[in-house]
Amino acid sequence: MQAWWSELSSLNQGVYALASFFTILFAWQFLAALVGFGGSDLDPGPEVDDGVTSDGIAVFKLLSIRSVIAFGMLFGWTTALYLEAGKELTIAVLYGLVWGAAGRNGARSF
């Protein structure tokens, strides 16, 4: 494993590190959800009408923690694997952005 890591370019090492970081966050979040942390069974408190419309809430949910973690994980792994396969940097990043955006949209549905 040490030989494989040292043979990677510094760019590919950075992308693998990014993917690993977000994968650890994803696994932690997944296990916490299985155990019951962060569930909707907690008392959210009294409802308060603060004048915020649902459009503002939808924009805020666009950048939820789940969507950022899903984007980072899928973007990192996709980019790293396409770079490993010998694709150009721009193609690898473009595919990474597409996969990351697809994962971010999937995470928003939860």
Wavefront OBJ file of the C-alpha trace (Angstrom):
o trace
v 0.000 0.000 0.000
v 2.878 2.344 0.806
v 4.331 1.798 -2.678
v 0.965 2.484 -4.317
v 0.524 5.735 -2.358
v 4.022 6.989 -3.129
v 3.569 6.327 -6.854
v 0.501 8.594 -7.000
v 0.857 12.189 -8.074
v 0.377 14.825 -5.386
v -2.892 15.869 -7.077
v -4.228 12.319 -6.945
v -3.090 11.932 -3.329
v -4.993 15.105 -2.439
v -8.157 13.924 -4.176
v -7.954 10.528 -2.440
v -7.469 12.308 0.897
v -10.517 14.506 0.192
v -12.595 11.457 -0.747
v -11.471 9.578 2.367
v -12.270 12.534 4.631
v -15.815 12.884 3.297
v -16.317 9.104 3.343
v -15.455 9.027 7.048
v -17.940 11.858 7.668
v -20.566 10.015 5.619
v -20.025 6.762 7.530
v -20.183 8.590 10.863
v -23.403 10.338 9.845
v -24.899 7.071 8.573
v -24.070 5.181 11.758
v -25.401 8.022 13.900
v -28.665 7.898 11.961
v -28.890 4.121 12.467
v -28.362 4.487 16.205
v -30.927 7.252 16.379
v -28.941 10.453 16.708
v -30.271 13.370 14.715
v -33.634 11.750 14.131
v -36.902 13.566 13.756
v -38.263 12.064 16.985
v -36.695 14.884 19.011
v -38.960 17.684 20.140
v -38.321 20.583 17.755
v -39.811 23.070 20.208
v -42.679 25.461 19.661
v -43.429 26.701 16.179
v -42.516 30.315 15.680
v -43.716 32.458 12.807
v -40.622 34.478 12.022
v -41.827 35.656 8.633
v -39.433 33.437 6.653
v -41.035 32.114 3.495
v -40.615 28.571 2.277
v -38.470 29.860 -0.609
v -35.813 31.004 1.841
v -35.890 27.664 3.610
v -35.526 25.785 0.309
v -32.427 27.792 -0.568
v -30.943 27.101 2.858
v -31.602 23.357 2.517
v -29.671 23.418 -0.748
v -26.464 23.581 1.296
v -27.299 21.126 4.053
v -24.535 19.176 5.730
v -25.756 15.936 4.176
v -25.636 17.373 0.687
v -22.142 18.821 1.187
v -20.872 15.481 2.538
v -22.477 13.538 -0.324
v -21.056 15.949 -2.901
v -17.561 15.830 -1.405
v -17.519 12.055 -1.146
v -18.755 11.363 -4.676
v -16.724 14.167 -6.239
v -13.563 12.945 -4.536
v -13.905 9.264 -5.402
v -15.020 9.897 -8.970
v -12.229 12.357 -9.680
v -9.605 10.123 -8.045
v -10.697 7.036 -9.957
v -10.841 8.815 -13.317
v -7.379 10.287 -12.701
v -6.155 6.806 -11.759
v -7.568 5.490 -15.048
v -5.480 8.031 -16.965
v -8.161 10.550 -17.899
v -7.261 14.210 -18.293
v -7.698 16.450 -15.263
v -10.527 18.486 -16.816
v -12.487 15.357 -17.770
v -11.962 13.799 -14.330
v -13.092 16.982 -12.561
v -16.090 17.356 -14.880
v -17.219 13.786 -14.177
v -16.582 14.372 -10.483
v -18.791 17.466 -10.541
v -21.581 15.561 -12.285
v -21.450 12.639 -9.813
v -21.147 15.006 -6.871
v -24.162 17.021 -8.012
v -26.175 13.822 -8.467
v -25.274 12.701 -4.935
v -26.059 16.116 -3.499
v -29.509 16.026 -5.074
v -30.079 12.527 -3.696
v -29.040 13.598 -0.200
v -31.507 16.475 -0.287
v -34.409 14.047 -0.575
v -33.787 12.581 2.889
l 1 2 3 4 5 6 7 8 9 10 11 12 13 14 15 16 17 18 19 20 21 22 23 24 25 26 27 28 29 30 31 32 33 34 35 36 37 38 39 40 41 42 43 44 45 46 47 48 49 50 51 52 53 54 55 56 57 58 59 60 61 62 63 64 65 66 67 68 69 70 71 72 73 74 75 76 77 78 79 80 81 82 83 84 85 86 87 88 89 90 91 92 93 94 95 96 97 98 99 100 101 102 103 104 105 106 107 108 109 110
